[in-house]
Amino acid sequence: MPNKIKIALVDDHNVMRSALAGFLGNVPEFEILFEASSLSEFESKLAWDEKPDIILMDYAIGDEVGPDGIKLVREKFGDSIGIIGLSMHKEARIVSEVIQAGGNGYLFKGTDTKEIIISIHEVHKNGFYINDFTRRMVFGNRGDNQSEFSENELTELEEGIIIGICNQKTNEQIASSFGLSPNTIHTYRKKILRKTGSKNTAGLVVYAIRNNIYSIT
């Protein structure tokens, strides 16, 4: 049997957190590793030997904000942990803050439970989850500043690699398309993240949509 996906829940709303824990804990492939009601509690539990695969983190945690927690995880663990932001707010600004801080996806708290399961699997497997709601927020913001992440011009090859990433292709599949080695694609991916100012794959997908490199039909 495959290893279970270990999940941490960070939310100061006890009812919401308990409901999520009860629901996700009954999914056979998931394991609730820990819960936290504040960023300080979250940080102390992150010091445990076993770290989560996925974190579901509320945007507003008391007087603190989720992006601060996301940045904390990225500073300590890089991209090894997937983070999905949660919020009751339907604001493009909040979605952008979560993604730019290094979040791998964003879910409205009224999201269907089936989609929550899908999002966890997608982030765990592909490193990002961009649903219809997030896409609407992204497209709604396209007129603000399409080059907000970077002013560096991408080459045709780099844009092709980005399209492959957005289509959830592996380094091996992208390499085969361009007649390159997987190691070369890996190097290009890191370079592309730097050039676009993206923290991770989710940020890169948002960048691609905003800059008309990739469109979802």
Residue pairs with C-beta under 8 A, 6 or more apart in sequence:
2 29
4 28
4 29
4 30
4 31
5 29
5 30
5 31
5 53
5 54
5 120
5 121
5 124
6 31
6 33
6 50
6 51
6 52
6 53
6 54
7 24
7 30
7 31
7 32
7 33
7 52
7 53
7 54
7 55
7 56
7 120
8 32
8 33
8 34
8 35
8 36
8 42
8 45
8 52
8 54
8 55
8 56
9 17
9 20
9 21
9 24
9 32
9 34
9 35
9 36
9 55
9 56
10 35
10 36
10 37
10 39
10 42
10 55
10 56
10 57
10 58
10 61
10 66
10 69
11 17
11 20
11 35
11 37
11 56
11 57
11 58
11 61
11 86
12 37
12 38
12 58
12 60
12 61
12 62
13 58
14 37
16 58
16 109
17 35
17 37
20 56
20 116
21 32
21 35
23 113
23 116
24 30
24 32
24 116
24 117
24 120
25 31
25 32
27 117
30 120
33 50
33 52
34 45
34 48
34 52
36 42
36 45
37 61
38 61
38 62
38 64
39 61
39 64
39 68
39 69
39 72
42 57
42 69
43 72
46 72
46 73
46 76
51 77
51 80
51 81
52 81
53 81
53 82
53 124
54 81
54 82
54 83
54 84
54 120
54 123
54 124
55 73
55 81
55 82
55 83
55 84
56 84
56 86
56 107
56 120
57 66
57 69
57 70
57 83
57 84
57 85
57 86
57 103
58 66
58 85
58 86
58 87
59 65
59 66
59 67
59 85
59 86
59 87
59 89
59 94
59 97
59 98
60 66
60 87
61 69
65 97
66 85
66 86
66 87
66 98
66 101
66 103
67 85
67 97
67 98
67 100
67 101
67 103
68 101
70 83
70 85
70 98
70 101
70 102
70 103
71 101
71 102
73 81
73 83
73 102
74 101
74 102
74 199
79 102
79 127
79 200
82 104
82 105
82 120
82 123
82 124
82 127
83 102
83 103
83 104
83 105
83 123
84 103
84 104
84 105
84 106
84 107
84 119
84 120
84 123
84 129
85 94
85 95
85 98
85 99
85 103
85 105
85 106
85 107
86 106
86 107
86 108
86 109
87 94
87 98
87 106
87 108
87 109
88 108
88 109
88 110
90 108
90 133
90 137
91 137
92 137
92 138
92 140
92 141
94 106
95 106
95 134
95 137
95 138
96 137
96 141
96 206
98 106
99 106
99 199
99 202
99 203
99 206
100 149
100 199
100 203
101 199
102 199
102 200
102 203
103 202
104 123
104 127
104 128
104 129
104 200
104 201
104 202
105 119
105 122
105 123
105 128
105 129
105 130
105 131
105 134
105 202
106 133
106 134
106 137
107 115
107 116
107 119
107 131
107 133
108 133
111 119
111 131
111 133
115 131
118 129
119 129
119 131
122 128
122 129
123 129
126 168
126 201
127 200
127 201
127 202
128 200
128 201
128 202
128 204
128 205
129 202
130 138
130 202
130 205
130 206
130 209
130 216
135 209
135 216
138 206
138 209
138 210
139 209
141 210
142 209
142 210
146 210
146 211
146 212
147 211
148 210
149 196
149 197
149 198
149 203
149 207
150 195
150 196
150 197
150 207
152 195
152 196
154 162
154 192
154 195
154 196
154 213
157 178
157 188
158 188
158 191
158 192
158 195
159 213
160 177
160 178
161 174
161 178
161 185
161 188
161 189
161 192
162 192
162 204
162 207
162 208
162 213
162 214
163 208
163 213
163 214
164 173
164 174
164 177
165 174
165 189
165 201
165 204
165 205
166 204
166 205
166 208
166 214
169 177
171 182
171 185
171 186
171 189
172 182
174 185
175 181
175 182
175 184
175 185
178 185
192 198
192 204
193 199
193 200
193 203
193 204
196 203
196 204
196 207
197 203
197 207
198 204
198 206
198 207
205 214
207 213
208 214
209 215
209 216
